[in-house]
Amino acid sequence: MTGCQGELVEVEFEVYIVDTDGNVLVDEKLTSLSNGFIDFWLPRDKTFNITIKHDDKMVESKFSTFEDDGTCITTMQLT
């Protein structure tokens, strides 16, 4: 069995997720899980912009939830 482990375990983040129509789905402070990840349930077949902030670092990215899209995103890095 394999798994992923994020670097920032049980750390608070400011998370903002908006779809391409401008609908805000997430705008809150969330704490990462014991595996270092944050889990979201989002509508299928949509594209989203996400901003994640922690301390003085931030990452902005785009992702989508279409059938062939991955369900685990590990490429976003706070800078």
C-alpha positions as semicolon CSV with decimal commas, in nm:
position;residue;x (nm);y (nm);z (nm)
1;M;0,000;0,000;0,000
2;T;0,129;0,345;-0,086
3;G;0,017;0,690;0,012
4;C;0,110;1,055;0,002
5;Q;0,228;1,267;0,290
6;G;0,215;1,646;0,272
7;E;0,476;1,859;0,445
8;L;0,244;2,085;0,648
9;V;0,047;1,865;0,888
10;E;-0,243;2,010;1,088
11;V;-0,160;2,366;0,982
12;E;-0,417;2,640;0,922
13;F;-0,459;2,778;0,568
14;E;-0,678;3,047;0,415
15;V;-0,850;2,886;0,117
16;Y;-1,051;3,057;-0,157
17;I;-1,207;2,859;-0,445
18;V;-1,416;3,021;-0,719
19;D;-1,560;2,869;-1,037
20;T;-1,538;3,026;-1,383
21;D;-1,885;3,179;-1,337
22;G;-1,762;3,373;-1,033
23;N;-1,940;3,156;-0,775
24;V;-1,738;3,130;-0,454
25;L;-1,741;2,774;-0,321
26;V;-1,485;2,807;-0,041
27;D;-1,372;3,118;0,147
28;E;-1,252;3,008;0,488
29;K;-0,967;2,903;0,713
30;L;-0,910;2,529;0,706
31;T;-0,666;2,301;0,885
32;S;-0,474;2,038;0,692
33;L;-0,531;1,675;0,788
34;S;-0,280;1,442;0,954
35;N;-0,154;1,351;0,605
36;G;-0,085;1,719;0,526
37;F;-0,365;1,752;0,268
38;I;-0,691;1,947;0,257
39;D;-0,994;1,762;0,122
40;F;-1,273;1,920;-0,085
41;W;-1,595;1,793;-0,244
42;L;-1,666;2,009;-0,549
43;P;-1,915;1,992;-0,836
44;R;-1,821;1,775;-1,134
45;D;-1,740;1,906;-1,480
46;K;-1,626;2,252;-1,374
47;T;-1,306;2,457;-1,371
48;F;-1,195;2,641;-1,058
49;N;-0,939;2,895;-0,947
50;I;-0,789;2,834;-0,603
51;T;-0,584;3,056;-0,376
52;I;-0,418;2,913;-0,067
53;K;-0,236;3,130;0,189
54;H;-0,028;3,035;0,491
55;D;0,168;3,292;0,690
56;D;0,337;3,513;0,429
57;K;0,326;3,252;0,151
58;M;0,066;3,194;-0,117
59;V;-0,017;2,980;-0,420
60;E;-0,272;3,039;-0,695
61;S;-0,372;2,769;-0,941
62;K;-0,643;2,646;-1,174
63;F;-0,790;2,295;-1,167
64;S;-1,096;2,113;-1,293
65;T;-1,325;1,823;-1,205
66;F;-1,392;1,665;-1,544
67;E;-1,396;1,286;-1,587
68;D;-1,029;1,248;-1,685
69;D;-0,894;1,495;-1,424
70;G;-0,693;1,375;-1,128
71;T;-0,850;1,376;-0,785
72;C;-0,531;1,447;-0,593
73;I;-0,335;1,762;-0,674
74;T;0,021;1,763;-0,543
75;T;0,180;2,030;-0,763
76;M;0,085;2,347;-0,574
77;Q;0,369;2,496;-0,369
78;L;0,351;2,794;-0,137
79;T;0,602;3,061;-0,232
